[in-house]
Amino acid sequence: MRGVWANEHELVENTASTPRPELQFAKASLNHEGNFEISFIPLRPDRFAGLPDPDEFYRLKMTKTIFYRLMQLCKQHNIFPIFAQQTGAPDDEVMRYARQIGYTVVDMSLNLDEDDGYKYRLRPYDMHPNQRAHRYYKDHLLPTVRHGLAQQLQITKVP
């Protein structure tokens, strides 16, 4: 939320206008019964300026809840779920949890740092991946997608 506030604050300062109430962001939370729910919150920087970010325990709990709910949706609709990891350690707690509940995790991490990552970025000061990086992502992700589709076809094939 602090990042959302910072972006909107910058936008407001640059345009010299007030926050636009039509802008919203999704907020995931657990209700009093412990059930997952999503609500949409108006983007009002003044409301978030003094609020602390949720602690690590809460962020991890919500992340796991989101992954679990997405997995349930995938199962309901016969979707082969793939988690394409672009950053982070392949053995961190979220990755382990995703594998544990049935995601196929593809590590397609790419170094985009300033020392060696320049060759994968659009410009020297733009961290977005360029064509070379997208080719790398495709080469790491496509075999898993093809394998998953082949498995799904075998499962749904009528004898």
Secondary structure, DSSP 8 states (H G I E B T S, - for coil): -HHHHHHHHHHHHHHT----TT-EEEEEEE-TTS-EEEEEEE--HHHHTT-----HHHHHHHHHHHHHHHHHHHHHTT---EEEE-SS-TTSHHHHHHHHTT-EEEE-----STTTGGGGEEETTEEEE-HHHHHHHHHHHHHHHHHHHHHHHHHH---
